[in-house]
Amino acid sequence: MAKATARAPEIVDFDPMIYDIMRETATELRGEYIWLSTHAATAAECDAATAAHIALWQDVNSVRGSDLATIKSKTDEYRSRLRQLRTTA
């Protein structure tokens, strides 16, 4: 059996708080989806909100912490979706 080798974490040349901001924005957005699923008027609305928060979590977990362009893009996307939900809810 092959022995697993340890890998050093990737070095990033930007403030790691940028990644944390993306994660926190996603957490806020996920909270909105969970609230919508809890307060849904129909089973279809509940299912849609539940699917949205699961898809969001899969999406945010796929972002590499060293990929600054994707981190910024996802942060902007999550903020936009959050604003949209808060203005329509």
GROMACS elastic network, one bead per residue, 0.5 to 0.9 nm:
[ bonds ]
;  ai    aj funct       b0    kb
    7    10     6  0.87078   500
    8    11     6  0.86554   500
   10    65     6  0.84991   500
   10    66     6  0.67812   500
   11    66     6  0.74157   500
   12    15     6  0.79348   500
   12    16     6  0.76549   500
   12    65     6  0.81983   500
   12    66     6  0.56476   500
   12    67     6  0.85615   500
   12    68     6  0.86637   500
   13    16     6  0.85908   500
   13    66     6  0.85237   500
   14    17     6  0.86032   500
   14    18     6  0.79203   500
   14    66     6  0.87099   500
   14    68     6  0.77870   500
   15    18     6  0.59597   500
   15    19     6  0.81324   500
   16    19     6  0.55126   500
   16    20     6  0.68219   500
   16    21     6  0.89770   500
   16    65     6  0.79977   500
   16    66     6  0.87149   500
   17    21     6  0.60862   500
   17    22     6  0.86229   500
   18    21     6  0.51400   500
   18    22     6  0.64942   500
   18    23     6  0.88599   500
   18    68     6  0.81978   500
   18    71     6  0.73927   500
   18    72     6  0.76567   500
   18    75     6  0.87553   500
   19    22     6  0.51633   500
   19    23     6  0.63715   500
   19    24     6  0.87177   500
   19    65     6  0.63400   500
   19    66     6  0.85931   500
   19    68     6  0.80847   500
   19    71     6  0.62260   500
   19    72     6  0.82681   500
   19    75     6  0.85985   500
   20    23     6  0.50337   500
   20    24     6  0.60786   500
   20    25     6  0.85035   500
   21    24     6  0.50935   500
   21    25     6  0.60579   500
   21    26     6  0.85159   500
   21    75     6  0.73298   500
   22    25     6  0.51638   500
   22    26     6  0.61972   500
   22    27     6  0.86334   500
   22    60     6  0.81662   500
   22    71     6  0.64854   500
   22    72     6  0.75019   500
   22    74     6  0.68550   500
   22    76     6  0.84083   500
   22    78     6  0.78192   500
   22    79     6  0.88605   500
   23    26     6  0.50552   500
   23    27     6  0.61479   500
   23    28     6  0.87447   500
   23    60     6  0.70642   500
   23    61     6  0.87963   500
   23    75     6  0.80596   500
   24    28     6  0.62823   500
   24    29     6  0.86152   500
   25    28     6  0.51588   500
   25    29     6  0.62406   500
   25    30     6  0.85648   500
   25    75     6  0.67468   500
   25    78     6  0.63076   500
   25    79     6  0.65037   500
   25    82     6  0.81325   500
   26    30     6  0.59687   500
   26    31     6  0.84868   500
   26    56     6  0.73436   500
   26    57     6  0.76074   500
   26    60     6  0.70094   500
   26    74     6  0.87707   500
   26    75     6  0.77463   500
   26    78     6  0.60476   500
   26    79     6  0.81439   500
   26    82     6  0.86631   500
   27    30     6  0.50263   500
   27    31     6  0.61516   500
   27    32     6  0.87450   500
   27    57     6  0.84156   500
   28    31     6  0.50609   500
   28    32     6  0.64754   500
   28    33     6  0.89118   500
   28    78     6  0.89650   500
   28    82     6  0.76174   500
   29    32     6  0.51186   500
   29    33     6  0.64774   500
   29    34     6  0.87497   500
   29    53     6  0.79380   500
   29    56     6  0.83713   500
   29    78     6  0.68150   500
   29    79     6  0.79340   500
   29    81     6  0.74381   500
   29    82     6  0.54264   500
   29    85     6  0.84487   500
   30    33     6  0.50604   500
   30    34     6  0.61831   500
   30    35     6  0.85639   500
   30    52     6  0.81115   500
   30    53     6  0.51451   500
   30    54     6  0.82129   500
   30    56     6  0.69956   500
   30    57     6  0.75114   500
   31    34     6  0.50312   500
   31    35     6  0.60807   500
   31    36     6  0.85332   500
   31    53     6  0.80369   500
   32    35     6  0.50251   500
   32    36     6  0.61357   500
   32    37     6  0.86266   500
   32    49     6  0.88416   500
   32    53     6  0.85156   500
   32    82     6  0.77389   500
   32    85     6  0.75432   500
   32    86     6  0.81713   500
   33    37     6  0.61613   500
   33    38     6  0.86147   500
   33    48     6  0.89493   500
   33    49     6  0.52088   500
   33    50     6  0.67145   500
   33    51     6  0.88642   500
   33    52     6  0.67289   500
   33    53     6  0.55372   500
   33    85     6  0.87132   500
   34    37     6  0.50598   500
   34    38     6  0.61789   500
   34    39     6  0.86212   500
   34    46     6  0.88574   500
   34    49     6  0.67612   500
   34    50     6  0.65863   500
   34    52     6  0.89792   500
   34    53     6  0.67750   500
   35    38     6  0.51162   500
   35    39     6  0.61566   500
   35    40     6  0.83581   500
   35    49     6  0.85420   500
   36    39     6  0.51376   500
   36    40     6  0.56222   500
   36    45     6  0.79859   500
   36    46     6  0.70319   500
   36    49     6  0.61148   500
   36    50     6  0.83665   500
   36    89     6  0.84290   500
   37    40     6  0.51462   500
   37    41     6  0.88250   500
   37    43     6  0.87816   500
   37    45     6  0.68178   500
   37    47     6  0.70291   500
   37    48     6  0.76994   500
   37    49     6  0.50525   500
   37    50     6  0.58692   500
   38    46     6  0.69252   500
   38    49     6  0.88392   500
   39    42     6  0.89720   500
   39    46     6  0.77540   500
   40    43     6  0.71544   500
   40    44     6  0.83187   500
   40    45     6  0.55196   500
   40    46     6  0.51564   500
   40    47     6  0.88884   500
   40    49     6  0.83060   500
   41    44     6  0.85017   500
   41    45     6  0.67267   500
   41    46     6  0.76083   500
   42    45     6  0.52706   500
   42    46     6  0.63429   500
   42    47     6  0.86763   500
   43    47     6  0.60674   500
   43    48     6  0.85520   500
   44    47     6  0.50791   500
   44    48     6  0.61170   500
   44    49     6  0.86468   500
   45    48     6  0.50959   500
   45    49     6  0.61882   500
   45    50     6  0.85200   500
   46    49     6  0.52836   500
   46    50     6  0.60860   500
   46    51     6  0.85285   500
   47    50     6  0.50810   500
   47    51     6  0.60083   500
   47    52     6  0.84836   500
   48    51     6  0.51289   500
   48    52     6  0.60995   500
   48    53     6  0.87642   500
   49    53     6  0.62977   500
   49    54     6  0.86715   500
   50    53     6  0.53153   500
   50    54     6  0.62767   500
   50    55     6  0.85941   500
   51    54     6  0.51813   500
   51    55     6  0.60265   500
   51    56     6  0.84645   500
   52    55     6  0.51378   500
   52    56     6  0.60122   500
   52    57     6  0.86352   500
   53    57     6  0.62256   500
   53    58     6  0.86668   500
   54    57     6  0.52089   500
   54    58     6  0.63013   500
   54    59     6  0.85944   500
   55    58     6  0.51065   500
   55    59     6  0.60616   500
   55    60     6  0.86770   500
   56    60     6  0.61297   500
   56    61     6  0.84654   500
   56    78     6  0.89445   500
   57    60     6  0.52299   500
   57    61     6  0.60308   500
   57    62     6  0.85821   500
   58    61     6  0.52134   500
   58    62     6  0.63179   500
   59    62     6  0.52758   500
   59    63     6  0.70374   500
   59    74     6  0.89898   500
   60    63     6  0.55797   500
   60    64     6  0.89934   500
   60    74     6  0.78134   500
   61    64     6  0.79534   500
   63    66     6  0.85380   500
   63    67     6  0.72952   500
   63    70     6  0.69556   500
   63    71     6  0.68652   500
   63    74     6  0.84719   500
   64    67     6  0.54574   500
   64    68     6  0.85039   500
   64    70     6  0.80909   500
   64    71     6  0.79085   500
   65    68     6  0.74762   500
   65    71     6  0.75294   500
   66    71     6  0.84028   500
   67    70     6  0.55733   500
   67    71     6  0.61774   500
   67    72     6  0.87720   500
   68    71     6  0.50113   500
   68    72     6  0.61402   500
   68    73     6  0.84987   500
   69    72     6  0.53172   500
   69    73     6  0.61310   500
   69    74     6  0.86004   500
   70    74     6  0.59153   500
   70    75     6  0.83500   500
   71    74     6  0.52556   500
   71    75     6  0.60641   500
   71    76     6  0.86382   500
   72    75     6  0.51036   500
   72    76     6  0.62435   500
   72    77     6  0.86107   500
   73    76     6  0.52292   500
   73    77     6  0.61825   500
   73    78     6  0.86713   500
   74    78     6  0.59678   500
   74    79     6  0.83913   500
   75    78     6  0.52075   500
   75    79     6  0.60663   500
   75    80     6  0.85247   500
   76    79     6  0.51688   500
   76    80     6  0.61285   500
   76    81     6  0.86535   500
   77    80     6  0.51588   500
   77    81     6  0.62245   500
   77    82     6  0.85557   500
   78    81     6  0.50900   500
   78    82     6  0.59869   500
   78    83     6  0.85604   500
   79    83     6  0.61243   500
   79    84     6  0.85398   500
   80    83     6  0.51755   500
   80    84     6  0.61653   500
   80    85     6  0.86481   500
   81    84     6  0.50405   500
   81    85     6  0.61363   500
   81    86     6  0.85796   500
   82    85     6  0.51744   500
   82    86     6  0.61437   500
   82    87     6  0.86427   500
   83    86     6  0.51573   500
   83    87     6  0.61808   500
   83    88     6  0.86776   500
   84    87     6  0.53067   500
   84    88     6  0.62687   500
   84    89     6  0.85122   500
   85    88     6  0.52732   500
   85    89     6  0.57819   500
   86    89     6  0.53889   500
